[in-house]
Amino acid sequence: MAGPSAAVAAARVAVRRWLEEAGPAPGDLALVGCSGGADSLALVAATAFVAPRLGLRAGAVVVDHGLQPGSDRVARRAAEQCRGLLDSDNGGGPVEVVPVTVADDGTGPESAARQVRYAALRATAQRLGARAVLLGHTRDDQAETVLLGLARGAGTRSAAGMAPTRVLTGSTGRPDRHSETLGAGERGEGEGPGAWGREVVLLGRPFLGLPRAGTRQVCVDLGLRPWDDPHNEDPRFARVRARQALAGLEDVLGPGLVGNLARTADLLREDADALDAVAGQAYLELGEPPWEVGAVGALARAVRTRLWRRLALAAGSPGTDLTGEHLHAVDDLVARWHGQGPLHLPGGVRAGRDGDRVWLRGQA
C-alpha cells in the first residue's frame, strides 16, 4: 500500500514534532481552530492522524464570526468535515461551532475579529479541559506578519513574528509569566503544559515551517474541500495588502523572500526571548507599578521598552497597534523628561509621570 503524499507526510511530521515537544500527556485533548480554509483543514487532518498515535484526543473548534452572509453555513460545513476526519470511535474529541459577535471597538475589523476569536478559543479550551489549541498559520503567514511588523516599526518582538508556542491561558509560574512567547530555554527540554500545572493551555502553530501551497496540496491529496474566504482577497485588510506586496517583492528581488523573512523571524525571536526573560526578572524586582524613575532608568533601554510594552498590553492596549514609537515616547518619561505627558496609547491606555514615578493606566 502506498504511503502518504509528500505534502501529507510533511504536515503530519510537523504536528507530531510540535506535540512531542509541547508534551501533552496521554489522554489530553488538543483542539484545532478550524475556519474551513485549506490551512486549518489540513491541520485537522494531520492532527486527527497523529494525536491518537501519541495517546491524545483531538477535537476542533469552528469560530463563526458572523461577518459575511452565510457564515453559519460555512461554519457548519467546516464542522462536518472536521467530524469526518476526527473519528469519535477512534479517540476523536469534540467538534464545536462557536458563534461570536465582532463589535467595532475602534481598533479595526482585523484586530477586533482576532481578539474575539482568541477569546472564544480560550473559553472553549477551558470549558472542554483542552491542554492545547493548534492553529494553521503557515510560513507565508509568518512572512506577512514580519512584513507588517516592520512596516509599523514595532521593534524586535513584532519582527520576530508569531511564536510556535505560547500560553493561551493560565500562568507559567515563571519570572516572565506574562510573556506571550515561550522560548526553548524557558520551556526546558521536553517540557509541556504539565511543567507549569494543569491550568495552562498552550497555543501552538505547527505549520509555521510549511508553505501555504503545501496545506492546499494536503487538501487535494486527501480529497478535502476547503473554503476560500473572500476576505483573503480584499485589499481593505492590511494582511491582504502585505500578501500582495510580498508577491510583488518576490518578482523584483527573486524567489525565497518568504522563507528568508520567516527564518529572520526565528533568529530575532531567540534574541527577543532572551531580552524578555531579563525584563521579566526586572519586573519582579521592581514590584508593582508605578515605578521609581531611578530604578527603571538603571535598566538598559531594550529592557525598559519591554517593560512598557508589558504594562501597556496588561492595561488593554492591542499589541497589533502598539508601535516602537509609542514605547519610546513612554521611555522618554524616564530618559528625556521635560514635563511632557500624559501620553495616549492605543486602546485608551495613558502613560505619565508624577514626580519620580512613572505609570501606565487603562480606561477606567
Backbone torsions as a table, in degrees:
resi	resn	phi	psi	omega
1	MET	NA	133.2	-177.0
2	ALA	-70.0	145.6	178.8
3	GLY	-79.1	-177.5	-179.8
4	PRO	-68.2	159.8	176.1
5	SER	-66.4	167.3	-179.5
6	ALA	-61.0	-39.7	-178.9
7	ALA	-67.2	-43.7	179.9
8	VAL	-65.1	-42.5	179.4
9	ALA	-62.3	-42.3	-179.7
10	ALA	-63.4	-40.5	178.9
11	ALA	-64.4	-42.3	-179.9
12	ARG	-67.1	-39.7	178.2
13	VAL	-62.8	-41.6	-179.6
14	ALA	-62.5	-42.6	179.6
15	VAL	-68.5	-43.6	178.8
16	ARG	-60.0	-43.2	-178.5
17	ARG	-62.7	-43.2	-179.3
18	TRP	-65.5	-46.0	-177.8
19	LEU	-64.2	-39.2	179.5
20	GLU	-67.8	-38.0	-179.7
21	GLU	-74.9	-38.0	-179.8
22	ALA	-72.5	-34.5	170.2
23	GLY	79.7	34.6	170.5
24	PRO	-57.8	146.4	-176.6
25	ALA	-82.5	155.9	175.8
26	PRO	-52.0	134.8	-178.0
27	GLY	93.0	-14.4	179.6
28	ASP	-68.8	156.4	179.1
29	LEU	-102.4	128.8	172.6
30	ALA	-113.3	122.9	179.3
31	LEU	-99.1	145.2	174.3
32	VAL	-111.2	126.6	173.1
33	GLY	-78.4	117.9	-172.9
34	CYS	-124.5	125.3	175.7
35	SER	-93.3	-14.9	-171.8
36	GLY	97.5	-7.2	176.4
37	GLY	-75.8	171.8	-174.3
38	ALA	-61.6	-41.7	-176.1
39	ASP	-63.2	-51.2	-176.1
40	SER	-73.8	-32.0	178.4
41	LEU	-67.7	-40.4	175.6
42	ALA	-63.2	-35.6	178.7
43	LEU	-67.5	-40.5	176.4
44	VAL	-59.9	-45.3	-179.1
45	ALA	-61.2	-45.3	-178.9
46	ALA	-67.1	-41.4	-179.6
47	THR	-68.0	-37.6	177.7
48	ALA	-61.2	-33.0	178.9
49	PHE	-78.5	-44.0	-171.3
50	VAL	-80.5	-44.0	-171.2
51	ALA	-55.0	-49.2	-179.1
52	PRO	-62.3	-29.6	179.5
53	ARG	-73.6	-14.2	174.4
54	LEU	-104.6	8.6	179.6
55	GLY	78.5	18.1	-178.0
56	LEU	-106.3	159.6	170.7
57	ARG	-99.9	145.5	179.4
58	ALA	-123.4	135.4	176.4
59	GLY	-135.1	-174.5	-177.8
60	ALA	-146.2	150.4	175.8
61	VAL	-127.5	124.9	176.5
62	VAL	-109.3	112.8	179.7
63	VAL	-92.0	118.7	178.4
64	ASP	-96.5	106.2	-177.5
65	HIS	-75.9	-17.0	179.5
66	GLY	66.5	25.3	-175.6
67	LEU	-91.2	-10.5	-178.5
68	GLN	-132.8	148.8	175.7
69	PRO	-58.3	135.9	179.2
70	GLY	79.5	12.1	-178.5
71	SER	-62.3	-29.6	179.0
72	ASP	-66.6	-37.0	177.7
73	ARG	-67.9	-41.1	177.5
74	VAL	-60.5	-43.4	-179.5
75	ALA	-64.0	-43.4	179.8
76	ARG	-63.9	-40.6	179.2
77	ARG	-64.6	-41.9	178.0
78	ALA	-61.2	-42.8	179.8
79	ALA	-63.7	-39.4	178.7
80	GLU	-62.0	-41.6	178.5
81	GLN	-66.9	-37.2	177.4
82	CYS	-63.0	-43.5	179.5
83	ARG	-63.2	-35.0	177.5
84	GLY	-66.9	-30.2	179.4
85	LEU	-84.3	-33.7	-177.3
86	LEU	-96.5	93.8	-175.5
87	ASP	-72.4	109.7	-179.3
88	SER	-64.6	-24.6	177.7
89	ASP	-78.0	-8.7	-178.3
90	ASN	-122.5	37.4	175.8
91	GLY	88.8	9.7	-179.7
92	GLY	-68.5	149.6	-178.2
93	GLY	-100.6	-168.3	-176.1
94	PRO	-71.4	152.7	171.7
95	VAL	-126.3	120.5	-175.8
96	GLU	-128.4	143.5	169.4
97	VAL	-100.8	125.4	-177.6
98	VAL	-117.5	103.8	176.6
99	PRO	-76.1	139.8	179.3
100	VAL	-133.5	165.4	176.4
101	THR	-116.0	124.1	179.4
102	VAL	-99.1	110.6	-179.4
103	ALA	-94.8	153.3	176.5
104	ASP	-78.4	103.2	-178.1
105	ASP	-102.9	10.4	177.8
106	GLY	88.4	-4.7	-179.1
107	THR	-94.2	-4.9	-177.9
108	GLY	101.3	155.3	-174.5
109	PRO	-63.7	-37.4	-179.5
110	GLU	-64.7	-48.5	-178.7
111	SER	-65.0	-43.1	-179.1
112	ALA	-63.1	-44.3	179.0
113	ALA	-64.2	-38.9	179.6
114	ARG	-63.0	-44.7	-178.8
115	GLN	-63.7	-42.8	179.2
116	VAL	-66.1	-40.4	-179.1
117	ARG	-62.1	-47.3	-178.6
118	TYR	-67.9	-33.8	175.8
119	ALA	-63.3	-40.5	178.3
120	ALA	-66.1	-40.3	178.5
121	LEU	-64.6	-42.5	178.5
122	ARG	-60.9	-48.8	-177.0
123	ALA	-63.2	-41.9	-179.1
124	THR	-67.6	-42.1	178.8
125	ALA	-60.7	-43.1	179.5
126	GLN	-66.5	-42.1	-178.4
127	ARG	-65.4	-37.7	-177.4
128	LEU	-89.5	-5.4	-179.8
129	GLY	73.1	30.2	-179.8
130	ALA	-73.4	153.1	178.5
131	ARG	-103.2	-16.1	-179.9
132	ALA	-154.6	148.7	172.1
133	VAL	-123.9	125.3	-177.3
134	LEU	-106.3	140.0	177.3
135	LEU	-122.6	153.6	-171.3
136	GLY	-94.7	27.0	178.3
137	HIS	-62.0	137.3	-175.8
138	THR	-109.2	-179.7	177.1
139	ARG	-59.4	-35.3	178.4
140	ASP	-66.4	-41.1	176.1
141	ASP	-61.2	-38.7	179.4
142	GLN	-63.1	-44.8	179.6
143	ALA	-61.8	-40.1	178.1
144	GLU	-64.2	-39.7	179.1
145	THR	-63.7	-42.3	178.7
146	VAL	-63.1	-44.7	-179.6
147	LEU	-61.9	-42.5	178.6
148	LEU	-64.8	-38.7	177.5
149	GLY	-64.6	-42.1	177.7
150	LEU	-64.5	-38.7	-179.5
151	ALA	-65.3	-32.7	179.2
152	ARG	-81.6	-13.6	-175.1
153	GLY	63.6	40.1	-170.1
154	ALA	-90.6	2.1	173.6
155	GLY	96.9	-175.6	-171.9
156	THR	-61.3	-43.8	-175.8
157	ARG	-62.0	-43.1	178.7
158	SER	-68.3	-39.0	178.3
159	ALA	-69.4	-17.8	176.5
160	ALA	-77.6	-5.8	173.4
161	GLY	71.4	-155.7	-178.2
162	MET	-86.5	138.6	178.4
163	ALA	-80.2	142.1	175.4
164	PRO	-62.6	-27.6	-178.5
165	THR	-142.3	134.5	171.5
166	ARG	-151.3	165.1	177.8
167	VAL	-79.0	123.3	176.7
168	LEU	-84.5	-41.7	177.4
169	THR	-155.9	148.0	-177.6
170	GLY	104.6	175.3	-178.4
171	SER	-116.6	136.5	178.4
172	THR	-75.2	-20.5	-176.2
173	GLY	75.3	9.1	-179.9
174	ARG	-96.0	163.8	178.1
175	PRO	-55.4	-31.7	-179.1
176	ASP	-103.5	41.5	-170.7
177	ARG	-64.9	-17.0	-179.8
178	HIS	-90.8	-4.6	-179.2
179	SER	-71.3	140.8	179.8
180	GLU	-70.9	-33.8	-171.9
181	THR	-99.9	155.6	177.4
182	LEU	-125.1	104.4	177.7
183	GLY	-74.9	161.8	-178.3
184	ALA	-57.9	-36.7	-179.9
185	GLY	-68.0	-24.3	178.6
186	GLU	-81.5	-36.0	-177.1
187	ARG	-73.7	-40.0	-171.3
188	GLY	85.8	156.8	-176.1
189	GLU	-64.0	121.5	174.2
190	GLY	75.6	6.4	-179.2
191	GLU	-77.4	144.8	176.1
192	GLY	-133.3	-157.7	-177.4
193	PRO	-56.2	-36.7	-177.6
194	GLY	-63.2	-20.1	-179.4
195	ALA	-67.3	-19.1	-178.5
196	TRP	-117.1	7.4	-177.7
197	GLY	106.7	157.5	-172.6
198	ARG	-72.2	-10.0	-177.8
199	GLU	-81.7	-11.4	-176.5
200	VAL	-81.3	132.5	171.6
201	VAL	-117.0	126.9	179.4
202	LEU	-94.0	145.6	171.3
203	LEU	-105.0	126.8	-176.7
204	GLY	-122.7	148.9	176.8
205	ARG	-128.4	81.2	-174.4
206	PRO	-66.4	-21.6	-171.5
207	PHE	-94.2	11.7	-176.5
208	LEU	-63.3	-19.5	178.1
209	GLY	-95.5	1.4	-177.1
210	LEU	-107.7	145.2	178.6
211	PRO	-76.3	154.2	178.1
212	ARG	-60.1	-36.1	178.9
213	ALA	-61.2	-30.3	180.0
214	GLY	-67.2	-39.4	-179.7
215	THR	-68.9	-36.7	177.1
216	ARG	-65.7	-35.7	177.7
217	GLN	-67.0	-35.8	175.3
218	VAL	-57.0	-46.0	-179.8
219	CYS	-62.9	-40.8	177.6
220	VAL	-62.8	-46.8	-175.9
221	ASP	-66.2	-30.5	-178.0
222	LEU	-98.3	2.3	178.6
223	GLY	71.8	27.2	179.3
224	LEU	-88.2	154.9	-176.7
225	ARG	-117.7	88.5	-178.8
226	PRO	-73.0	156.3	176.3
227	TRP	-94.1	133.6	176.5
228	ASP	-98.0	106.0	-177.2
229	ASP	-70.4	119.7	178.8
230	PRO	-60.0	-25.3	178.0
231	HIS	-64.2	-21.5	179.0
232	ASN	-71.8	-7.3	177.5
233	GLU	-117.1	7.1	-174.4
234	ASP	-93.4	111.7	-176.2
235	PRO	-69.2	-1.4	173.5
236	ARG	-65.8	-22.5	-175.2
237	PHE	-96.1	135.0	-175.5
238	ALA	-59.1	-38.7	-177.9
239	ARG	-66.1	-35.4	177.8
240	VAL	-66.0	-42.2	178.2
241	ARG	-64.0	-37.4	177.2
242	ALA	-64.4	-40.2	178.7
243	ARG	-62.4	-44.1	179.3
244	GLN	-66.8	-38.6	179.3
245	ALA	-65.2	-39.4	178.8
246	LEU	-62.5	-41.3	179.0
247	ALA	-61.5	-42.0	178.3
248	GLY	-66.5	-38.9	180.0
249	LEU	-66.8	-36.3	178.1
250	GLU	-65.8	-34.9	177.1
251	ASP	-63.8	-35.7	-176.8
252	VAL	-84.4	-45.1	-173.4
253	LEU	-94.3	-13.0	179.5
254	GLY	104.8	163.9	-178.3
255	PRO	-67.8	159.9	178.2
256	GLY	99.8	-4.6	-176.5
257	LEU	-63.7	-42.6	-178.8
258	VAL	-60.6	-47.7	179.0
259	GLY	-63.3	-38.7	-179.7
260	ASN	-67.7	-38.9	176.5
261	LEU	-64.4	-40.2	178.9
262	ALA	-65.6	-39.9	177.6
263	ARG	-67.2	-36.9	175.6
264	THR	-60.3	-40.3	177.8
265	ALA	-60.1	-42.0	179.5
266	ASP	-60.6	-44.0	-179.0
267	LEU	-66.4	-44.4	-179.6
268	LEU	-66.2	-32.4	-179.0
269	ARG	-65.0	-36.6	177.6
270	GLU	-61.4	-43.9	178.0
271	ASP	-65.7	-43.4	-178.6
272	ALA	-64.7	-38.2	178.6
273	ASP	-62.5	-41.5	180.0
274	ALA	-64.4	-43.1	179.1
275	LEU	-68.8	-35.7	177.5
276	ASP	-63.7	-36.5	178.1
277	ALA	-64.3	-41.3	177.2
278	VAL	-63.5	-43.8	179.6
279	ALA	-64.3	-37.2	178.1
280	GLY	-62.2	-41.5	177.8
281	GLN	-67.5	-38.7	178.6
282	ALA	-63.2	-38.4	178.3
283	TYR	-58.7	-45.0	179.8
284	LEU	-63.3	-39.6	-177.5
285	GLU	-72.5	-31.6	179.6
286	LEU	-75.1	-26.9	-176.0
287	GLY	81.0	-170.3	-177.3
288	GLU	-71.7	139.1	177.0
289	PRO	-69.9	162.7	7.5
290	PRO	-71.6	152.7	-173.8
291	TRP	-106.6	148.5	178.2
292	GLU	-72.3	132.1	-172.7
293	VAL	-58.6	-42.8	-177.9
294	GLY	-63.2	-40.1	-179.4
295	ALA	-67.5	-43.3	179.6
296	VAL	-69.6	-39.4	-177.6
297	GLY	-65.2	-19.8	178.7
298	ALA	-75.1	-14.1	-180.0
299	LEU	-83.9	156.2	175.4
300	ALA	-64.5	148.5	-176.4
301	ARG	-59.5	-37.6	179.9
302	ALA	-62.4	-30.9	177.0
303	VAL	-76.9	-42.1	-179.4
304	ARG	-60.9	-44.7	-177.9
305	THR	-64.0	-31.2	175.1
306	ARG	-68.3	-35.8	175.9
307	LEU	-66.0	-42.5	178.2
308	TRP	-63.0	-41.8	179.6
309	ARG	-62.2	-43.1	-179.4
310	ARG	-61.4	-45.5	178.9
311	LEU	-64.6	-40.5	-179.3
312	ALA	-64.9	-43.2	178.2
313	LEU	-63.1	-43.5	-179.8
314	ALA	-63.6	-29.0	-179.1
315	ALA	-83.4	-7.5	176.4
316	GLY	114.0	7.7	178.8
317	SER	-79.3	127.2	-179.4
318	PRO	-69.8	129.2	-177.2
319	GLY	-60.0	-28.6	-178.4
320	THR	-70.3	-20.6	-177.7
321	ASP	-106.5	-8.8	-176.6
322	LEU	-85.3	117.2	-174.5
323	THR	-107.3	169.1	175.1
324	GLY	-60.4	-33.4	178.6
325	GLU	-62.2	-41.5	177.1
326	HIS	-60.3	-47.3	-175.5
327	LEU	-67.5	-37.0	178.0
328	HIS	-67.8	-33.2	176.9
329	ALA	-65.8	-40.0	176.0
330	VAL	-64.5	-41.9	-178.5
331	ASP	-64.2	-29.0	177.4
332	ASP	-64.2	-19.5	174.3
333	LEU	-63.6	-21.7	176.7
334	VAL	-101.4	-49.8	-170.1
335	ALA	-84.7	-28.8	-176.5
336	ARG	-136.4	55.1	-175.9
337	TRP	-75.3	124.9	174.2
338	HIS	-141.6	31.7	177.6
339	GLY	89.3	9.2	-176.9
340	GLN	-74.4	166.8	175.7
341	GLY	107.9	176.3	-2.3
342	PRO	-72.5	157.6	-179.3
343	LEU	-97.2	148.7	179.0
344	HIS	-110.9	119.2	-179.5
345	LEU	-106.8	163.8	178.9
346	PRO	-55.8	149.5	178.6
347	GLY	80.1	15.4	178.9
348	GLY	76.8	13.6	179.4
349	VAL	-82.7	140.6	178.8
350	ARG	-121.7	148.5	177.8
351	ALA	-131.5	144.5	-179.5
352	GLY	-164.0	180.0	-179.8
353	ARG	-132.8	128.6	174.1
354	ASP	-117.4	106.8	-177.9
355	GLY	64.2	-119.6	-179.8
356	ASP	-103.5	23.3	-179.5
357	ARG	-123.9	137.1	177.6
358	VAL	-109.6	138.0	-176.3
359	TRP	-137.1	154.7	169.6
360	LEU	-131.7	133.9	-177.0
361	ARG	-136.6	144.6	174.5
362	GLY	-86.1	-177.9	178.4
363	GLN	-66.5	142.2	-179.9
364	ALA	-69.1	NA	NA
